[in-house]
Amino acid sequence: MSLWEFLLAHRAEVLQLSLEHLFLVAVSTGIALLIGLPLGIMLTRWPSLSKPILSFANIMQTVPSLALFGFLIPLNIYLFHIRVVGGIGARTAIAALVLYALLPIIRNTYTGISGVDPAIREAGRGMGMTDRQLLFQVEIPLALGVIIAGVRVATVISVGTATIAAAIDAGGLGRYIFRGLRMNDNTLILAGAVPAAAMALAADFLLGWVERSLSRGAGAWLTRRRIITAAVIASAAALAVWAAVAIHPGGSPSRIAVGSKDFTEQIIVGEILAQVIESKTGLQVQRRFDLGGNLAHDALVAGEIDAYVEYTGTALTAILKLPLLSDPKEVYRKVKEEYAARFGLEWTEPLGFNNTFAILVRGDDARRLKLRKITDAAAYAARWRAGFGQDFMSRPDGYEGFARAYGLKFVALREMDLSLTYRALVDHQVDLIAGNSTDGLIARHDLVQLEDDRRYFPPYDAVPVARQETLTRHPEIRAALRALGGLISVDDMRRLNYEVDGARRAAKDVVEEFLRNKGY
């Protein structure tokens, strides 16, 4: 369907995600203003502090957003015995957005007040004004246009960065963008991007109008009473948000939180865990899906979720940083043992499928060139362009060892988001990619998986991982998860992925149908 048809058909969800996005932006910008404005004023009184404070704010803006989220999740900060920073969800997203918004507010406050004509200050002192009166009645009104310009920049930055917050289950329009990238669906991408862009433009226009009004000399309306009123309102809003998001969302002992990574297969297996736990135990399950990178593991260790599905090879190399092993049973034994000792986590029974890296080419190329194995494609690598995801490029079991094992040297190497590699391959922008062997997009786009004939990749058996503390408290969950052992074959998983990615069905409905057919 077209974008307009999608927005009309899903208007309730679009409105909900837009309000979540606006909530994140408004609250984080408000808190950044409460912190940044006093800091900027302080720097005008103690200029020697400007270099370290502005340097810190500059550094915060250079940290990649997903990396900052990953750093903040295990960083638990408490105030009055309530955690105000740490974990997944809106709490951490707001903390990250505040850090990103601080620089323009601090810098513009400092610059605006410092730029007030010294003669005006002397005139105020000559009239008998105290430093406090000079600040509120002269300096801030004259610098207000510059300060608003900083708030304007901070707000627009927050609107854009808040889309990444969906990667840590903080909601917002980023959910549509991530779903669209995952499903190769332009309509979904636009459904998240267009409202976010409209929100940024509206904020920029409104604050720009305020800035222009003040620059035309309309700052005289600012009185001490209005400043105090605005500060009280902002403080009340910040406290209300603090109360709303600081309490642990999974704190109820009768609620179990199931997480997932941020691709289709993980949403499906996460939904399988959630539905089986609900049906077998009667417990309420909170779904905390779409966690990017290794955030699902971080959230599990931090106690933000109780279970999710991990892959043995990923756990061995990317999390435990151990050498590659090829025997599936040995890999499973090793990660099970290490996770229990290091993290207090328990690996249950393998689900039954191995989602290894899939080296993919277009079907017409495979048939024309008679490609079956990766060694068959090695002869063409010098004339081919390859596209790989950032994860594959950076992992110890990824590109470097893969290229060395097969003697590959491509004419061009493109690094991009994994979901975009499929689009690039289909559109003939690249000639070979590394996907996942169970992806539904393989069948949808007539792609061919080449055999790993040199057995480079370790096994990636999908296994539910849970907190031992949770399983001790609810032993019925352990029984429910173990009952899933061997339930899903590679063909099953590829078919489930296709139903979501290819047929565009909701993961919840696909899982319900699958479990019913399996006797659940």
N, C-alpha and C positions, 0 to 999 in steps of 0.2 A: 504494500500500500504506500501511497505518497506520505510525505511528512505531515501534511495538513490532516489527512485521514487518520494517521496514527495518533496525532495529538488530540483529535476529537474522540477517537475510540478509547484512548487511555487518559482522558483529561483529569480524572480523579488522581491517578498515580503521578501524572506530570505535575499537578498542583502540589501534591504531598512532597515530592522530591524538590520542587522549587522552594517550598517553604523550609524544608530541611537545609537547603543550600543557603537561603537567605538568613536563616538562624545562625549557621556557622559564621557567615561573613559579618553579620551585624554584631554578634557577641564578641568575636575575636577582635574586630576593629575597635569596639567600645572599650574592651579591656586594654588593648594596645594604647589607646588614647589616654586612659587613666594612668598607665605606667609611663608612656613616652612624653606626655606634656610636662609632668613634674621633673622628669629627667632632663628634658631640654631646657627648662627654666633653671635647673640646678647648674647646668653647664655654663650658663651665662654668668653665674655668680662665682663659679670655680672653674675657669677655662682649662686648668691643668688636667681636669678629669675628662675633657672632651675626647682626647686621643684614645684612651682605653675603652671608653663606653661606645664611641662610634665605631671603633675597630671590631668590638664584639658584635654590634648590630650588623656590620658589614659581613662578618663571617657567617652569621646566621642566614643571611640571604644567599650565600654561595653554596650552602649545604643542600644537596638534592632532597626534594620533599619526601620521597619514599625512604631514603636513608634516615632522615630526621624522625619520621614516624617510627622506624625500627629502633632508633636509639631511645625514644621516649617511652615505648611500651614497657620495658622492664624497669624504667626509672620511676620508682614509686615515691611520690612526695605527698605527705599528709599535712592537713591543717585541721586542728580540732578533731583528730582521730578519723577524718574523712579524707580519702585519697582524692586529690585534686589534679594530679598529673600521673600518668601511667596507665597501662592497659590499652585495649582497643576500644574504638567508639568515639563519640563526639568529644569526650573529655580530652583525649590526646590530640585530636584534630584541632581543637580550639587552641591548645597550648602551642602547637606548631604554627598555626596561623598568626598567633600573637607575636611569636618570634620573627616571622617574616614581615609583619607590619610595623615593627618598632623603628626600623631605620629611617624611613621617610618622615615619620612623625617627630622623632627626636631631632633629626638633622634640620628639618624645616622650622621647628620651634626655636632651636638654638640659632639658626641663621636669621630668622625673622626678628627675634628680639635683639640680637647683636647688631642688626642692621638699622635699628632706630637711630635717628640723628642725635648725636651727643648733645647738641644745642637744645633739643627738646627736653632731654633729661635734666640738663642744668636749669632750664626754665622752670621745670616742675619742682626741683629742689629749692629754687629761689622763692617759689610760692609757699614753701613750708611743707611740701609733701614728704611723707615717710617713704621708705623703700617699698613697703607693702602697697601704699596708695599709688606709687609710681608704677609698680608692676601691673596692678589691676586696672588703673584708670588711664594709663598712658601707653606702656609698652605692649601689653597684650592686645588692646584694641588696634594699635597701629600695625602689629605683626600678624593680626588675625588672618589676613588674606594669604600670607605665606604659609601659616599653620594649616589652613584649610586645604591648601594645595598639597601639603604632605598627607593629610587625611585622605584626600582624593586619590593620590597614588597608592596609598596603603589599601584602600578599599578595592580598587581595581585589581591589585595584586592578589588580594584575598579571594576575590570571585574566581580568578583563574586557578589559584592553588587549591581551593576547596574542592575542585573536581577530583583531585588525587585522593581526597579524604575517603572516597568510597572504597579505596583499597584496604582500609582498616575498619570497615563496617561503621563509618560515621554518616552514611547516607549522602543525600545530595544528588545533583544532576550527573555527577561522575558515574553513577551506577549505569545509566544508559550508555555513556561513552564506552565504559569497559565492556558492557554486554555487546555492543555493536562491534567493537574490535574483535572480540572473541568469536562472534558469529559471522564476521565479515558482512555486516549489515549496515549500509550507509544510512538508512532511515533511523535506526537506533542511535547511531553516532550523532546525527543532526538533532535528534530529539533531546539529547543532552547538551550539545554544543550551542544550538540556537538560543534556547532560553537563558543559558549562562552568559552568552554574548550580549543578549538583550538586557540582562541584569547589570552587567558591567557598563554598558553604554548609558543606561538609565542613571546609575550611580555617578558616573563621570559627568553626565549632563547636569544633574541636580547640584552636585558639589561644585562644578564649574560655574554654575549660575551664582551660587553663594559667594564663591571666590571673586567673581567679576563684580558683584554688588559691593563687596567690601573694598575692592581696589578702587572703586569710584567714590570712596569716601563715606560709605554707608556704615562704617564701623562704630559710629557714635551711639548706635542703639545698644551696644554691649555695655551692660552695667554689672556691678558686683553681684546684684541679686540674680541676674540671669546666669552669670557664671556659676554661682552656688547652686541654682536650680538645675542647671544642666549636669553639674557634677553629681548631685544627689540622684537624679534620674539614672545617669549612667551607672552609678554605684549600685542602685537598687536592681537594675537590669543584670549587672554582673553577679550580684548575690543570688538572684533568682536562677540564673543559669548554673551557677556553682551548685545550688541545691538540686537542680534538675539532673545534671550530668555527672556529678562527683560521686554519687552513690553507686556502688558496684551493681551493674545490671543483672548479673547472674548470682546475686547474693542469696537467693532463696534456696534452702537445702533441697526443696522438691523440684527445682528447675535445673535441667542439664543443658549446657551450651555445647552445640556441635559446630565446628568450624570447617572451612574449606579454603583451598587456594583459589586463584582468580582465573580459572579456565573451566570450560564446559564440563569436562569429565569430573573435576573436583566438585562442582555444584551437584552433579548427579549422585556421586558416591556419598557426598555429605547428606543429601536428601534421603538416600537409602538408609544411612545410619540413623538419621532423625526419625524416619517413619517406623523403622524396626524397633527402636528403643521405645517410642510412644506406644506401639501396638503390643510389645512384649512385657513392658514394665508399668505402663500407665502413668509414667512420669511426663511432665511438661518439658518439651524440648525447645530451646531457643536457637534459631539458626543464625550463625554469624559467618556468612559466606563472603566470597570475593576478597580474601586477604592476600595481598600481593607478596611476591618474593618468599622469604622464609618467615613472614609474619605469623602464619598459622602455628609454626613451631614455637616462636617467641610467645605467642598468646597462650599456648598450651602450658609452657613452662611457667609463665606468670600467673596461671590460674584463671585467665580470662575465658578460656573454653575448657571443656572436659574431654573432648575427643575430636579427632579428624583422621583422614586417611593419608598416609605417607607412603613413599616408595622406597624399597630397600636400598637401591643403588644411590638414590638422592641422599638418604640418611647417612649412608656409609661415607660418601665423598664430600657432599656439600655441607653437612652439619657436623659429622664426627671427624671429618678431615683425615680419614684413614685411607690406606692404599687400596687400589682397585683389586677386587676379587671377582672371579668368574663363576664360582659354584653357588647357585641360588640358595641351597640349604646353609652353606657356610656364611653367606652374607646375612641371611635372616638370623642365624644364631648369634652372629657378631653384633648386629645392631640391637637385637633384643637384650643382650647382656649389657652392652654399653649404655643404652638408654635407661635401663633400670638403675645402674650404678651412678650415672652422671646426673640424670634429670628426675628420677623417681617416676618414670613413665613406663607403661606396659604395652608391648606389642601383642596383639591378639592373633587370630588365625588369618592367613592370607586370603583375600577375596577370590583368588583364582585366576587373575589375569596379570600378565607382565606387560607394562606400558613402557617399552624401551624407546630410545630415540629411533625415529624412522627416517632414513635417508630417502628423500622423495624426488621424483622427476615427473614431468608431464607424461601422460599415458601415450600420446602420439610419438613422443621422442623415444620412449622405452620400446615401443613396437617397431619403429622405423630403424633404430640402431641396435635392436635385439639386446636390450639391457636387462639383466636379471640380478646381477651381483654388483656390489660397490666396486669391485676390481674391474668390472666391465666399463663402468663410468670413468675410472681413473684415466683411461686413454684420452678422454675428451676434456678433462679438467683444465688443461692449458688454454682451451678456447672458450671455457664456460665461465659464467658469473654465478657465484654462490651467495645465498642469503641465509643468515643464521640469527637466531634470537640472542639477546644479551646473555641469557642464562647459559646457553650452549657455548658461547664464546669465552665465558669466564670460569666455567667449572673445570675441575681437574680431570673429569671424564669427558670433556667437551672437545672443542675444535683442535686445540694444539696437538693433543695425543692422537686424535682421529686422523688429522692430516698427515702426521708422522707415520702412523700405522699403515696407511694406504698410499703414501708417497704423493699426496695431492698438492697441487699448486695452481690455484685458479687465476684467471686473467683479472678478475675483480672480485672483491669480497665485501659484501654489504652486511652491516650489523643493524638489526632493527627489532621491533617488538615481534614476539613469536607469531601472534595472530596475523600480523601484516606480511609475514613471509609467504603465507599461502596465497594472498592476493598478488604479491609480486611474482610468484611462480606462474600463476594462471595468466597474468597479464604480460608474460614474457619479459619481465624486468630482470629476472634471474633464471637460472637453468637448473639449480639443485638447491634443496633446502633440507634442514633437519627438523622434522616435526615429531609428533608422537604417534606410536604405532596404532593406537586405538581411536584416533581422531575421526569423527564423522565426515570432516571435510575431504578426506582422502577419496571416499566413494563419490561424494557430491561433485568434485572437480575432476574426476577421472585421473587420479594420480597413481603412480606405481611406487611401492616401497621396495627398495633394493636390499638384497640379502646381505647381512653383515657377515661375509664369508670368512673374515679373519677374526671373528668373535672379539671385537674390540670393546663393545659396550657391556658393562656389568648388568646383571638382572635388575629389573625395576618392578618387583612384585608389589602390588597394592595391598596394604595392610592397615586396618584400623589401629590407631595408637591412642591410649587413654591415660589419664592421670591415675596412679595407683591409689591416691587418696580418695578419688571419686569411686573407684571400683570397690574399695573397702567399705565405703559408706553405702554403696548400692551394688551389692554382688549380683543382682539380677541383670545389671547392665553387662557385666562380663559374660554371662550366659547368652545374652542376646547378641553380642558381638561375635562370640565364638560360633554361634549358629549360622553366621554369614560365611564361614569358611568354605571356599570353593564354589560359592554361589554364582560368580560371574566369570564367564569365559571371555577370551579376547574378542570373539565374534559378537558376544552379547554386548560388551562394552562399546565396540565400534557401532553397533546398531543403535544403542541408547544415545550415543553422541550424535549420530546422524538424525535421530528423531528430534533432537533439540536444535542442532545447528542447521540441518538440511530441511527438515519438515517444519521447523520453527514452532515446535510445540513447547509448552511450559514444562520445565524439569519435574515439577511436582506431579503433574499428570502422567508423564512418561514413567516415573518411578512407581507410582501407584499401580499402573497397569502391569509393569514388569513384576512387581512383588506378588500381585494377585495371581499371575500366571505361574509363579514359582511356588505357590501354595502358602503365601503369607497373607 
